[in-house]
Amino acid sequence: MSRLLAIVATVAVLSASVAARAVQLPGPRDYLEADRAVFESGGIWRLEGNIILHLESLLADTPLELTTEEMLYDEARQEMRIPGALKIVLTAHEFTLSAQKLTLNLRQGSGELSQVKAQVAFDPSLLADETGLIDQEYVRLTRDKAPELLLTGERALLERDQTGESLIEFQHARLVTSASDEPDLALQVQSLQFSPGRSASFRNLRVSLSGVTVFYAPRWKQRFRRGLGIVNGALPLPGHDADDGWYVQQAFFADHGQFHADVYNRYYLDHGLWSEGFFFTDPTANSRFGVIVGRSRSKDLYDHSVGRTTYYDATWRQRKLLADLPIESLEMGLNYGRLKQDAPSITSERGYAYITANTPPVKLGPKTSLIAGVGAHYWDYSYGGNKFLAFKHRVKLARETSIGLDYVQFVHADKFGTSPFRFEDDFPENELSFRKNFRPLPKLAARASGRYNYDREHFDSLAAGVSYEFRSYWAGLSYDFARGTTGVELAIKF
């Protein structure tokens, strides 16, 4: 009799699971499982026990898996209500979230959660240098497994932007690198808007080190672009240049579907505001079309500032990855535009084409790699019929350490013709650059770096820095003897 009851119970559970699988969901790969599923009046499904909701239609290219113990689902309206605890995992981004209570409209892609706690895995490959080694200059890892950021918030909202892309907004949130009640590194925000794989936007961002606020920004957007290796942030930062003096730089980003606009601003006390805009689209992960306009301050071959005005500059970039060849990747590009230089004052139409090739990293040991590259760059100008051709060769040897990447790189360039623009001939014929990290004491890290120009017999840069280890970060100062400038050393510790 007991065996018969067990068989009946098993059949009932399987029937409930089949019924849950039969619940109508928006996407063809979406499904819902539960121990018990009862269809009630009014078109409401009541599900209980080991509920698994798998959604691939809610977030673009990001499968979502939700688990809980109790759920009500209005099949006609495609609305879900979860009164108790739940867990959400975004497997593609190693993002885990737990919360209390959920309302979700699958048709509109909107919802709300309360008492949110999230764990975001930090991918160490984001720190990989071109040699394939991890550079721990700014983020230092102390664990074998992937480190995590911990986020808590009063509530989280799921919504879509004007292009239909899904956004997750955390309100009154706190982001820390340690589970301690009083972590010595904490980010607090009024709201954090996260678009998986695309960007993160902060409102009223406050950064605290050891309980002391060291940075505040009313708004900040960080955009993550894959494919061309570009990561940008709208963080206002002060700076100083030996020629141009003190300045504050700030970036603004706007996105509409696949179209993007980046505007970079620098306000100089001596030169006023200089703004340059990039307007582009990425048809594939490794290609880009766009146009550049505006003004910027650039450096010439002798590391002196020169002003550049870009009336227009149409650009195309392409990166090609090659497998099982001595060349790992090819990068190429074309530009055509009209530019102006301020000193000496020259205006010219200009065409530019380039192609570069890089070898795959050659492993010389578990923590040491060698890489080489060669490139050809060609410019054609309407001003005076000038033409300029440069062949650039380089070799880089690097070694991975726990506090940063040690490397030495030699660059050689062969040049033919001349450029009327100082900012486009920045090829030293022979240049050596290096960086060396030290640990003089257990809690101290030091580094020395430089860039030596053999043609000028001069260091364009020669810097030394030291930082002290706190519980969740490293902080210190650096000084560049060649430029006569002082900087701040800061690295997050996991």
C-alpha positions in Angstrom: 0.0 0.0 0.0 2.8 2.4 0.9 4.5 1.6 -2.3 1.4 2.3 -4.2 1.0 5.7 -2.5 4.6 6.5 -3.4 4.0 5.7 -7.0 0.8 7.8 -7.0 2.7 10.7 -5.4 5.5 10.5 -8.0 3.0 10.5 -10.8 1.3 13.5 -9.2 4.6 15.4 -9.0 5.5 14.5 -12.6 2.0 15.6 -13.7 2.4 19.0 -11.9 5.8 19.4 -13.6 4.3 18.7 -17.0 1.5 21.1 -16.2 4.1 23.8 -15.3 6.0 23.1 -18.5 2.7 23.7 -20.3 2.3 27.2 -18.9 2.4 29.7 -21.8 5.5 31.9 -21.7 6.7 34.5 -24.2 9.8 32.8 -25.7 10.2 29.4 -27.4 13.1 28.5 -25.0 11.3 29.8 -21.9 10.0 27.2 -19.5 8.6 26.9 -15.9 8.9 23.9 -13.6 7.4 23.2 -10.1 6.5 20.4 -7.8 2.8 21.5 -7.9 0.9 23.5 -10.4 -2.9 24.3 -10.0 -4.9 26.2 -12.6 -7.4 28.4 -10.7 -10.3 30.6 -11.7 -9.5 33.8 -13.5 -6.7 32.3 -15.5 -4.2 32.2 -12.6 -1.7 29.4 -12.1 -0.6 28.7 -8.5 2.8 27.0 -8.4 4.5 25.6 -5.3 7.7 23.8 -4.5 11.1 23.8 -6.2 10.0 26.4 -8.8 12.5 27.0 -11.7 11.7 29.7 -14.2 14.1 29.8 -17.2 13.8 32.9 -19.4 15.7 33.7 -22.6 13.3 36.3 -24.0 13.5 38.8 -21.1 17.1 40.0 -21.4 18.8 40.2 -24.8 21.5 37.5 -25.1 21.3 36.9 -21.4 19.6 33.7 -20.1 18.0 34.2 -16.7 17.1 31.5 -14.2 14.9 32.2 -11.2 14.2 29.8 -8.3 11.7 30.1 -5.5 9.0 28.1 -3.6 5.8 29.9 -4.4 4.5 31.8 -7.4 1.2 33.2 -8.9 1.2 33.5 -12.7 -1.5 35.3 -14.7 -1.1 33.6 -18.0 -3.3 36.0 -20.0 -1.5 39.1 -18.8 1.9 37.3 -18.5 2.3 38.7 -15.0 4.1 36.9 -12.1 4.0 37.6 -8.4 6.3 36.0 -5.8 5.5 36.8 -2.2 8.6 35.3 -0.6 12.3 34.7 -1.1 13.8 34.1 -4.5 17.1 33.8 -6.3 18.0 35.0 -9.8 21.1 33.9 -11.8 22.4 35.5 -15.0 24.8 32.7 -16.0 26.4 34.7 -18.9 27.6 37.4 -16.6 28.2 35.4 -13.3 25.6 37.6 -11.6 23.6 36.2 -8.7 20.8 38.1 -7.0 18.5 37.2 -4.0 15.5 39.2 -2.9 12.2 39.3 -1.2 9.0 39.7 -3.3 8.8 40.1 -7.0 6.3 41.4 -9.5 7.1 40.9 -13.1 5.4 41.5 -16.4 7.0 39.4 -19.1 5.2 41.1 -21.9 6.4 44.6 -21.0 9.8 43.5 -19.6 9.2 45.3 -16.4 9.2 44.3 -12.7 10.2 45.2 -9.2 12.1 43.4 -6.4 12.6 44.2 -2.7 15.5 43.8 -0.2 18.0 43.0 -2.9 21.4 41.4 -2.4 23.6 40.6 -5.4 27.0 39.1 -6.1 28.8 40.1 -9.3 31.8 38.1 -10.3 34.8 40.1 -11.4 36.3 38.6 -14.5 40.2 38.7 -14.2 40.5 38.4 -18.0 39.5 42.1 -18.1 42.9 42.8 -16.7 44.7 40.8 -19.4 47.5 42.6 -21.2 48.1 42.1 -25.0 50.7 39.5 -23.9 47.9 37.4 -22.4 49.2 38.1 -18.8 47.2 39.7 -16.0 48.3 43.3 -15.2 47.4 44.0 -11.5 48.4 47.6 -11.5 44.9 48.9 -10.6 43.1 45.7 -9.5 45.1 43.3 -7.4 43.8 39.8 -6.8 44.6 37.8 -3.7 42.4 34.7 -4.3 42.6 31.8 -6.7 38.9 31.9 -7.5 37.2 34.8 -9.3 36.6 37.7 -6.9 33.1 39.1 -6.3 31.6 42.5 -5.7 28.7 42.6 -3.2 25.7 44.8 -3.8 22.7 45.5 -1.5 19.8 47.8 -2.2 16.3 48.7 -1.0 14.8 47.5 -4.3 15.5 46.8 -7.9 13.5 47.7 -11.0 13.5 45.9 -14.3 12.6 48.2 -17.3 13.4 48.8 -20.9 15.0 51.9 -22.5 13.7 53.8 -25.5 15.4 51.2 -27.8 13.9 48.2 -26.1 17.1 47.2 -24.3 16.6 45.8 -20.8 17.9 47.7 -17.8 18.1 46.7 -14.1 18.0 49.7 -11.7 19.1 49.3 -8.1 17.9 52.1 -5.8 19.7 53.3 -2.6 22.4 50.7 -3.2 25.8 49.9 -1.7 28.6 48.2 -3.6 31.5 46.8 -1.6 34.5 44.4 -2.1 34.2 42.8 1.3 31.3 41.2 3.3 32.5 43.0 6.4 29.9 45.3 8.1 32.4 48.2 7.8 34.4 47.6 4.6 37.1 50.1 4.0 36.2 50.5 0.4 32.5 51.2 -0.4 30.5 52.8 -3.2 27.1 54.2 -2.3 24.6 55.4 -4.9 21.1 56.7 -5.0 20.6 54.6 -8.1 22.7 52.2 -10.2 21.3 51.4 -13.6 22.9 48.2 -15.2 22.6 47.1 -18.7 24.1 43.6 -19.0 27.2 43.6 -21.1 26.7 47.3 -22.2 26.9 49.9 -19.5 26.5 51.0 -15.9 25.1 54.4 -14.8 25.4 55.9 -11.4 23.4 58.7 -9.8 24.7 60.5 -6.7 27.8 58.2 -6.5 29.9 58.4 -3.3 33.2 56.5 -2.8 34.5 56.0 0.7 38.0 54.8 1.8 38.3 53.7 5.4 35.0 55.6 6.2 36.2 58.9 4.6 34.5 60.1 1.4 37.1 60.6 -1.3 35.0 61.1 -4.3 31.5 62.3 -5.2 29.8 62.6 -8.6 26.1 63.5 -9.2 26.2 61.4 -12.4 28.6 58.9 -13.9 28.3 56.4 -16.7 30.6 53.6 -17.5 30.3 51.9 -20.8 31.7 48.5 -21.7 32.4 47.9 -25.3 33.7 44.5 -26.4 35.5 43.7 -29.6 37.8 46.7 -30.0 39.1 46.6 -26.5 37.6 50.0 -25.4 36.3 50.8 -21.9 35.2 54.3 -21.2 33.9 56.1 -18.1 32.3 59.6 -17.6 34.4 60.3 -14.5 35.4 63.9 -14.0 39.1 64.1 -13.3 41.6 66.9 -12.7 44.9 66.8 -14.4 48.1 68.8 -15.2 50.2 69.0 -18.3 53.7 70.5 -18.5 52.7 72.6 -21.5 49.0 73.3 -21.1 48.8 73.6 -17.3 45.8 72.5 -15.1 42.7 71.0 -16.6 39.5 69.1 -15.7 38.3 66.4 -18.1 34.8 65.0 -18.4 33.2 62.6 -20.9 29.5 62.2 -21.9 28.0 59.2 -23.6 24.8 58.6 -25.4 23.4 55.4 -27.0 20.5 54.7 -29.3 20.5 51.1 -30.3 23.7 50.4 -32.3 24.5 54.1 -32.6 26.8 55.8 -30.1 28.0 59.3 -29.3 31.0 60.0 -27.1 31.9 63.6 -26.3 35.2 64.3 -24.5 35.7 67.6 -22.8 38.8 69.2 -21.3 38.6 72.6 -19.6 42.1 74.2 -19.4 42.7 77.2 -17.1 45.0 78.6 -19.8 43.2 77.5 -23.0 39.5 77.3 -22.1 37.2 74.4 -23.2 38.2 71.9 -25.8 35.6 69.3 -26.9 35.8 66.4 -29.3 33.0 64.2 -30.4 33.0 60.6 -31.8 29.8 59.4 -33.5 29.9 55.8 -34.6 28.3 52.4 -34.9 29.7 48.9 -34.5 28.2 46.7 -37.2 30.1 43.7 -35.7 32.1 43.0 -32.6 35.3 43.8 -34.5 34.4 46.6 -36.8 33.4 50.3 -36.5 32.2 53.1 -38.7 32.1 56.7 -37.5 32.9 60.4 -37.8 35.0 62.7 -35.5 34.5 66.4 -35.1 35.7 69.0 -32.6 39.0 70.2 -30.9 41.6 68.5 -28.8 45.1 69.0 -27.4 47.6 66.4 -28.7 51.3 65.6 -28.3 54.0 65.7 -31.0 57.2 63.7 -31.4 58.9 65.8 -28.8 56.1 65.5 -26.3 55.0 69.1 -26.8 51.3 70.1 -26.9 49.7 71.1 -30.2 46.1 72.1 -30.8 44.0 70.1 -33.4 40.7 71.1 -34.9 38.8 68.4 -36.7 36.2 69.8 -39.1 35.2 66.2 -40.0 37.1 62.9 -40.1 35.3 59.8 -41.4 36.7 56.6 -40.0 36.5 52.9 -40.5 38.2 50.3 -38.3 38.4 46.5 -38.6 40.0 43.8 -36.6 40.6 40.3 -37.9 41.5 37.4 -35.6 43.5 34.6 -37.2 43.9 31.1 -35.9 46.8 28.7 -36.2 49.0 31.3 -37.9 52.2 33.1 -36.8 50.0 36.2 -36.9 47.3 36.3 -34.3 45.4 39.4 -35.4 45.3 42.1 -38.2 44.0 45.6 -37.5 43.4 48.0 -40.3 41.6 51.3 -40.8 40.9 54.2 -43.2 40.3 57.9 -42.4 39.4 60.9 -44.6 38.9 64.3 -43.2 39.7 68.0 -43.0 41.9 69.1 -40.1 43.6 72.2 -38.7 46.7 72.7 -36.6 47.1 75.8 -34.4 50.9 76.1 -34.3 52.0 76.6 -37.0 48.6 77.3 -38.4 47.9 74.8 -41.1 44.6 73.5 -42.6 44.6 70.5 -44.9 42.4 67.6 -46.2 44.0 64.3 -45.2 43.6 60.7 -46.0 45.1 58.0 -43.8 45.4 54.2 -44.0 47.1 51.7 -41.8 47.5 48.0 -41.2 49.2 46.3 -38.2 49.9 42.7 -37.4 50.6 41.1 -34.0 52.0 37.7 -33.2 50.3 35.5 -30.6 52.0 35.6 -27.2 54.9 33.3 -27.0 55.1 31.7 -23.6 58.6 31.7 -22.2 57.4 30.4 -18.8 54.2 30.2 -16.8 54.4 34.0 -16.0 56.5 35.3 -18.9 55.5 36.1 -22.5 56.9 37.7 -25.6 55.0 39.5 -28.3 56.0 41.3 -31.5 54.2 43.5 -34.0 54.7 45.4 -37.2 52.6 48.1 -38.9 52.5 50.4 -41.9 50.9 53.9 -41.7 50.4 56.1 -44.7 49.1 59.7 -44.9 48.3 61.9 -48.0 47.7 65.6 -47.6 46.3 68.3 -49.8 48.6 70.9 -48.2 51.7 71.1 -50.3 51.2 67.7 -51.8 52.8 66.1 -48.7 52.9 62.4 -48.2 54.1 60.5 -45.1 54.9 56.8 -44.7 56.0 55.1 -41.4 56.8 51.5 -40.8 56.7 50.6 -37.1 58.2 47.5 -35.5 58.1 46.5 -31.8 58.9 43.7 -29.5 57.6 43.4 -25.9 58.8 41.0 -23.1 56.5 40.9 -20.0 56.4 39.0 -16.7 53.4 38.8 -14.4 53.7 39.7 -10.7 51.1 39.9 -7.9 51.3 43.8 -7.9 51.6 44.5 -11.6 53.1 43.6 -15.0 56.9 44.0 -15.4 57.8 44.6 -19.1 60.4 46.0 -21.4 59.5 47.1 -25.0 61.6 48.3 -27.9 60.1 50.2 -30.8 61.7 51.1 -34.1 60.2 53.2 -36.9 61.4 53.9 -40.5 59.9 57.1 -41.9 59.6 58.5 -45.4 58.3 61.9 -46.4 56.9 64.5 -44.0 53.6 65.4 -42.4 52.5 69.1 -42.1 50.7 68.1 -38.8 53.0 67.8 -35.8 50.5 65.5 -34.0 50.6 62.8 -36.8 54.4 62.3 -36.7 54.7 60.9 -33.2 57.0 58.0 -34.3 60.4 58.0 -32.5 62.9 56.2 -34.6 64.1 54.2 -31.6 62.4 54.1 -28.2 62.7 51.9 -25.1 60.0 51.7 -22.4 59.9 49.7 -19.3 58.1 49.1 -15.9 59.4 47.2 -12.9 57.4 46.4 -9.7 58.9 45.8 -6.3 57.7 44.8 -2.8 60.2 46.4 -0.4 58.1 45.4 2.6 55.1 43.1 3.1 52.6 46.0 3.1 54.4 48.2 0.6 54.4 48.1 -3.2 56.7 50.2 -5.4 57.2 50.6 -9.1 59.5 52.4 -11.6 58.6 53.1 -15.2 60.1 55.1 -18.0 60.2 55.8 -21.7 63.5 56.7 -23.3 63.8 58.3 -26.7 67.2 57.4 -28.3 66.9 60.1 -30.9 66.6 62.8 -28.4 68.8 61.0 -25.8 66.1 62.0 -23.3 63.6 60.3 -21.0 60.1 61.4 -22.1 58.9 59.8 -18.9 60.7 58.5 -15.8 58.4 57.8 -12.8 58.6 56.1 -9.4 55.7 55.4 -7.1 55.0 53.7 -3.8 51.7 52.5 -2.3 50.5 51.0 1.0 48.2 48.1 1.4 44.9 48.6 3.3 42.2 45.9 3.8 40.5 46.5 0.5 42.7 48.8 -1.5 46.3 50.1 -2.1 46.9 53.8 -2.0 50.1 56.0 -2.5 51.9 58.6 -4.6 54.1 58.7 -7.7 56.5 61.3 -9.1 57.6 61.7 -12.8 61.1 63.1 -12.7 61.1 63.8 -16.5 57.8 65.7 -16.4 58.0 67.1 -12.9 54.5 65.9 -12.0 53.0 64.1 -9.1 50.2 61.5 -9.3 48.1 59.3 -7.1 48.6 55.5 -6.9 45.3 53.6 -6.3 44.5 49.9 -6.7 41.4 47.9 -5.6 42.2 44.7 -3.7 40.1 41.5 -4.0 
